[in-house]
Amino acid sequence: MATMTDGKKLAFGLTGGIATGKSTAMRLIEKSNESVVVFDADEVVQRLLASVEVVSAIAESLEMEVQYRDGTLNRSALRDLVFANPERRKQLEGILHPKVRKECLVKRQEWLKTSGSVIFVADVPLLFEGGFDFHQDLNLVVATSVETQRSRLKRRNYFNDEMISSILAAQLPISEKVGLANIVFWNEGPEKVLESQLKHFFDVI
C-alpha cells in the first residue's frame, strides 16, 4: 500500500453485503500496510452486546425476552426476532448505531490528531442503510453476485433459504450498494484477485 506523496490523510468507509468478502478485504488492507488505522463496527457491536446494561436496554425497548437468567444476551432469540420483524430490527439499530458511530468518530479524531498513518478505514456493514457518516472521503464496496452470497452463506453458515432471504432483505441489495459506492472491488474470483484490486487502488490514490 503506497503512501500518498502529499501526505494528506484520507478516510474510507468500507462495506459490502453479507458474504461478499468485506472482512477479507479489510484483512488484506491491514496486511499490506501495518500502519493503517482501522475501525471495525462489528467488533464494537459484539462488545456492546456483551454488556448486560446494553442487553437490558434492548430487551426493554423490544419488549421481548432476549436475555438468559444471568442477563447475558440470547443471540439466537434476538437474531430470529429482528430478522423476522423489520420494525424490531430498526429498534435494535436505533440503540446500537449511535453508539457505534460515536466510537468511530472518536477514533477518527484520534487518528487525525495523533496517528502517523495517512489512511483510516472504517469497516461498517450497514454503512449506507444506517446513513453512517463519519466524514469519510470515499466509500468502498466489496461486491459479488447475489447467487454467490447465497452459496457462501449455505456453505459457511449452514443457513436455510428462508434465513438467507431474511438476512439479505435486511440489507440494501448489493446492486444498490454498488451504485452508491465511489470504488467497487469485485470479489467473485480467488483471493489473490481481490488483493490485486486493493493493491492497485491504494497504489494510485
Protein Blocks (a to p, Z undefined) as FASTA:
>chain_A
ZZdfklpacdddddddehilpmmmmmmmmmmomkbccddfklmmmmmmmpmklmmmmmmm
nopafbdfkopacfklmmmmmmmmmklmmmmmmmmmmmmmmmmmmmmmmmmmmpmbfbdc
dddfklmmnopaehiabdcdddddfklmmmmmmmmnopafklmmmmmmmpccfklmmmmp
mbdcddfbcfklmmmmmmmmmmmZZ
